[in-house]
Amino acid sequence: MDAERDLVTMATEALQAHTRLTYKLPRTSKVREKACETLDNLRSIKAELDGSNVDFDPPQIKRDKLTEFRQLTLMHIPSSVTEEVQVKFNNFVTHAFKGACRKVLSVTLVTCPWYQVTQQERGERARHNVIFIVYLSHDLQYMAPTNYHDQEKAFVIDEGWLYAVELYHFLHFLSRGRTRCIEVLFAPKSAVLYEDEAWKDLRQQMDYKDLLSLQGSVCSCQGQCTGNIGKKTSKKGPFRLRETATFRDFCNSFRLIHHLFNLVSGLPPLTDVFAVEDLPALAKEGAEMLQRLYKDQDTSKRDIFNIVMKWNEEVKGQLSKLKYTNVNKIEAIIQKWQFAVRLEGRTLVQQALPDDHSGLLSIMERIGGPVGKLEPSQILLVARAGSHMYGLATPESDIDYVVIYAEKTEAVLGTCKALKDSFENRGPTKDFEYGAYEAKVFSEMVLKGSVVILELVFAEGHEYTSPLWKTLIEKKKAFLTEIGIQQFLGLIKNNFHLLDQEKHRGTPRDRKLFYQIFHKMDSIRYMMQGDIPPIRCSGEVKDYIMRIRTQPLNGDLDRDVLNQTAHQKFHELQLELGARVERLKENMDYALVSDWLLSVRGFEDRR
């Protein structure tokens, strides 16, 4: 323990020394750019040593046996998978995903039937195989305080021959009609290497005709079957063969049209090797030409391209009267099924409100809009933000509410699309403004050290605070971090930049920029000492800021004098920050925020 403390002390000393150096360097200096990069690296090192570097932990598969796994994948086609081979496949999957997720739902050996029918040797037919895995992530991963974009990058693992996707993203793609996902759900028995009972239940609940009839499925098949192999030379020009189109591209084009053909014919999606003699004349001709092209590269690609175009037009005409499936029908099935799969028999702990919450109802009615349509139990916090929260309001001050709410857990666990996570009502014509933010967005902003969000945590006397909010702020001290100080400093620097531009000179906005600078500097001085900043101003600080807000800007309040005073005090503050012997933890306690967010969702046993 003493050794760890010594390391943190040394990292702090190095970081503080480099901070002082950076402050001394000219702002436009190239050396300063290097110094800032080094500063970021030193902060990262200090965070690792002080234990605050913990962040979103995405699923990570074990890679030590992937080479063997890949070799097995490229050796077999569905018809050659014996029970012994199936066990080998599943052993590889079990090893690779052990600990990375809650469980694997399905493992499928995906092939392109049109590629297979052109090959005679098994090794060649398996050349472009893909192992498609759908898995269920841990609660801490799925409901992590991180954005959807980062989650998608983390939850979709694409190695080319191996494609693993978290359940949410699979269902999102499925509901949008992604062909590959439809193929996987309705894969032939020989291609299914493993499937959970819940997966079987999903397939039984889904109708392949509904999925194939989704607008996304039909349009993507029509667009990609020609887009794979052709292009337009100009906006109004003809569609021509893409010279770089590969043999595999042509096979995929035929596969996609075949899906549309099956839809017209009332057949299931193309998932297995087919009988060429059952196809229409154009398709038969295409299959024969593909076989020739594989053996003889001089075979005309243009002729095959023309067949694709003709068959696509033929099928498109047959689909002209198709009625698209209402995506809401698919989403409704998914919502109920996925909620049950993720909950897995557990009971959610619902937030209990006091018997008398008429005051909250009154506030919600006053705010109105989407906020007024929420259930009272969804409201975590209602606060008057800005000058009202700072105790700096004047009769002319606008009313600006900030609402933190929780989306219903049923929706969070069941959704197959990104849920709306904020509502705003702002503008000069509004009687009062508000911003409402879902608990996940709030948690993300906390971890980033957002000034607005941290002030909500530090401030007292809000309009309404729920039991869950009170649980969170019992640990206010944990919200004092170096990243928070950096965000406050960033706001001050941005205000100086706006003042230098003089766009708002002589307007109330100009005064606001000044008072925010002094207010944030006062907060930083508390934070750097490990104390909760008094967001509501009092004493000399309040008197000085109210003079800036309300008095004529002359004398010691002259704009240029104010600017000089603000810069001088900011310079002094930076020197104080650099002179510190100790620093706060660099980042917010990720586990604290993550656990709180899970409790908001109703999960009592969070780890």
Salt bridges, closest charged atoms under 4 A:
ASP2 OD1 - ARG5 NH2 2.29
ASP40 OD1 - ARG43 NH1 2.95
ASP50 OD2 - LYS46 NZ 2.91
ASP64 OD1 - HIS95 NE2 2.84
GLU124 OE1 - ARG127 NH1 3.70
ASP139 OD1 - ARG102 NH1 3.14
ASP139 OD2 - ARG346 NH1 2.53
GLU159 OE2 - ARG63 NH2 2.74
GLU166 OE1 - ARG342 NH2 2.88
GLU183 OE1 - ARG180 NH1 2.64
GLU183 OE2 - ARG255 NH1 2.46
GLU183 OE2 - HIS259 NE2 2.57
GLU195 OE1 - ARG203 NH1 2.83
ASP196 OD2 - LYS103 NZ 3.61
GLU197 OE2 - LYS200 NZ 3.03
ASP207 OD1 - LYS209 NZ 3.57
ASP210 OD2 - LYS329 NZ 2.92
GLU243 OE2 - ARG302 NH2 3.42
GLU313 OE2 - LYS316 NZ 3.47
GLU331 OE2 - ARG176 NH1 3.32
GLU331 OE1 - LYS417 NZ 3.43
GLU344 OE1 - ARG102 NH2 2.68
GLU344 OE2 - LYS103 NZ 3.43
GLU375 OE2 - LYS408 NZ 2.68
ASP400 OD1 - ARG426 NH1 3.05
GLU424 OE1 - ARG426 NE 3.66
GLU433 OE1 - ARG426 NH1 3.93
GLU438 OE2 - ARG601 NH1 2.73
GLU455 OE2 - LYS520 NZ 2.62
GLU460 OE2 - LYS476 NZ 2.74
GLU463 OE1 - ARG366 NH2 3.40
GLU463 OE2 - ARG384 NE 3.79
GLU482 OE2 - ARG580 NH1 2.82
GLU482 OE1 - ARG583 NH2 3.44
GLU502 OE2 - ARG505 NH1 2.98
GLU502 OE2 - ARG559 NH1 3.84
ASP510 OD2 - ARG559 NE 2.61
ASP556 OD1 - ARG547 NH2 2.84
ASP560 OD1 - ARG505 NH2 3.97
GLU576 OE2 - ARG525 NH2 2.83
GLU586 OE2 - LYS46 NZ 3.16
GLU586 OE2 - ARG583 NE 2.92
ASP595 OD1 - ARG607 NH2 3.35
